[in-house]
Amino acid sequence: MTRLPPAVGLDDFDVAAQAGLREELAAVYREFRSIQANSQSGLDEPGQIVARQVCPGCGAATRDTTLLFSKNNIPHVRCNHCDLVYTLATLTPSADAAQYDGNEFMRAYVELKRHPLYAKLEIAKARYLLQRVQAQRAGVRTVLDIGASTGAMMAAAGLQGLDGYGIEPDRAMAELLGRLYPQRLINGYFPQDLSQDWPLFDLITLLDVLEHMVEPVCFLESIKASLGPEGVLLVQVPNFNSLLVQMDGPKNSNFCIGHWQHFTAATLSALLARAGFCALEIGNCISELDRIRDYPATQVLTTTARLLGEAKTVETPAQLYEYGLGYKLYGLFALTSS
């Protein structure tokens, strides 16, 4: 693998900021989106659905919510107490797990992630996030990536001079990573399958994982036992307040079976606080500016006015990040007691 530059900037992994890259990835994206759409059918059978009784963020009753929309026969609501957006139903554990192991959707997902251009972008993004961590905690040495996928974070950790470990439930991805990182990759689920021989970690990373957790607060609380005394947690999730997501509305691919809650910067910080973490830094990345430009300028103004309280023109990725409207949210969190 070609060694990446010493430092990574936001534009280095933003498809919209690199001319021609969207077109180069278009074919593999089209196939993936088609298979993803097909995978959403047939998962709403009565025996597979579990109705939620309380908000996964604050525990308020689900009756105390505001309906936003329904998609794939699942209502998406906003909690009237904590503002978290979540689904009123989830899948049973077995049906949920079946989405991510050895099926056509996962094969397409792996093919997308392993595309050389996409992999380069993913590693660059992981390096950027690690740089943000190292700016806050220079002593970080060991990293555990929960949901290691195709290994972008583990590869980035190596490039940043860190010792990367990973745990990944999908067998095909874990098999390849296990060959690349012997003794440092587990095929299984956190925390029950974590090796007792592994150290406490300086950093644990959750990239596009938390939105999949049916009980996110309990899951976050389980992470504490694997963090060292000064350990920190890095979380990346889709941004519900992304300008593109807000203009797309329910048709956006982030609203899919398997994404059980949707975060803003405020609701992400609040949920982490309930689990015993305090925010050190909150940011956003990936502009999707070229897709935003497909919409009328009047819709951009209307949407920014609704989100920000003031209509804003958006001409550069930097403006989106300044307004907090990037496609992905990330946050670095420390234990409340540390």
Secondary structure, DSSP 8 states (H G I E B T S, - for coil): -----SS--GGGG-GGGSTTHHHHHHHHHHHHHHHHHHHTTT---GGGEEE--B-TTT--BTTSEEEEEEETTEEEEEETTT--EEESEEE-HHHHHHTTSSSHHHHHHHHHHHSHHHHHHHHHHHHHHHHHHHHH-TT--EEEEES-TTSHHHHHHHHTT-EEEEEES-HHHHHHHHHHSTTSEEES-TTTT--TTS--EEEEEEES-GGG-SSHHHHHHHHGGGEEEEEEEEEEEEBTT-HHHHHHGGGSTTSSTT--EEB-HHHHHHHHHHTTEEEEEEEEE---HHHHTTS-HHHHHHHHHHHHSS-----SHHHHHHHT--SEEEEEEEETT-
